[in-house]
Amino acid sequence: MPNSNESIKKQDYGISRRNFFKGAGLVAAASAMAQLPITGNNIAEAATANSIDELYEISKDYKQFDQKNEVFCRWEWDERFMPRPKPTIAPGSPGYTVLDIAAGLAAWTVAVSFNSRFGAMSGNDGLFSWFSLGATQFPPKPWITEPREASQAIKRFAHDIGGVDAVGITTVDPRWVYTDWFHRATKESGKIELSLTADKPEIKEDGTKVIPEKMKYVIVMLHRQPFEMINTTPYAASHGATGVGYSKMANSAPTVAEFIRGLGYNAIPMANDTMLSVPLAIQAGLGEVGRSGLLISTIGPNVRISKILTDLPLASDKPVNLGVRDFCQSCKKCARECPSGAIPDGDMTTKGYNISNNDGIKKWYVDCEKCRIFWEENMGGVSCSRCIAVCPYNKPEGYWTHELGNKLAPIIGGGLVTIDDWMGYGKVLESEDYWKKPIE
Amino acid sequence: MAILGFILGVLTTGMVYWLFIREKNQQKWYTRILAIALIAWTVFTVSFVGTSVIEGVPQAAAVALLFFGIGEIILFVLLKRFTGSLKIQGTKSAQIAG
């Protein structure tokens, strides 16, 4: 028979120890599981919608955009920008050394080679040709399959050719097609026409670009820009981050287009030309428009967008509500940090600042004239990406802590910006520190 | 980090049990909830700070440590408050005192 002390001991420490350890062990395991490596920096699972109109207020009076009114095109013809603003920064200043400038320009190599003009001219330029580049040929019979399988095959291929970080698929909404194209270098312009009768894309003698209506599927692709490099903005090296984005586009969009042609279908690869990229990306379920006017995508704002138009039947993705606009409403970090003051800190509106804003959609409009003028002052055209760099959604990929932050952002709102500031995110990475950063 | 989190979780579990709720009269539903919260919070804090260090942002790690550390102290104090003194049972001094 056990003595009284042992009985007391069993009474004190007995049965609940096991239960306690069971419960706490489960918590420990759950906590550990929550930190398993996350591939990508995907924003939380989102509520989906059937169309962009369910998520955004778009006026019935909304008019299609003329590419000539895009601020980079206006730079070539609009008196508003004459005489040109003088650069306030000269080469050789800190952040604008030979090393920085060389990097800023060299990163554009693929984008500006082969007469591609980084796909930002009028369409059908160089690698962004509307017709076969000769790598593949139309097969005797086209590949026939279910739209869902075709979408999967396109996404698989796009993923594996490199440079494509997210893909979504949608259908053409005529509202996002430019009425006219404009070529910034030659200053030529012409109509863009959706044709019921055309069988193949066509460039008419009068310059009209004809897109068959049967080419109604749009593959939208996101291309990440280097995180460290973009954080040097507005210095010269950060211009290279933009160049990397465009170079990835110049590699990926024409390659996917050529793949589709090899399957026996028409394909038009596009960068900034022919159609508005942001609404198409939203329709394809790749993100939302933020206060900066840029796409805050499922993988963050530090991306460039390309798209491919095709008649290969594809299954569409659905628009998503990530809670980005709720967060942007209280965040305002991009508006605070924008060196040109181009980003508003007020509420969403349906009226823009000038003809470069396509009025009629309830969102935040950016004063792109101020933005473009700042670029010119910035050593004569070094692209500024400060709004991308400081955005709390702009974080390096692969860290569960940022994934958690993305999930909490719409709930915590502006308070998260304070924490983001305290933690040191969004600071300008000095050029000399950028070059010394160890390579992981 | 997940393996480290699991090991840390097991170690914290043992420590919290030993320090706070080893005795029957300390095993109330609210002390168990507090204990589990403290364990989860510790694992979370260490993992968050560790991840920020790995990411190479020491300022973020420091802020996270400060921020989550406050929560850690609050939970610790609450648990101590609801489980009586922090006297470790079974030690020589406790036996002498008994």
Interface residues (C-beta under 8 A of the other chain):
Chain A: Q11 D12 Y13 G14 S16 R17 F20 F21 G23 A24 G25 V27 A28 A29 A30 S31 A32 M33 Q35 L36 P37 P396 Y399 W400 T401 I419 W422 M423 G424 Y425
Chain B: M1 A2 I3 G5 F6 L8 G9 V10 T12 T13 V16 Y17 I21 R22 E23 K24 N25 Q27 R32 A35 I36 I39 A40 V43 F44 S47 F48 T51 S52 E55 V57 Q59 A60 V63 A64 F67
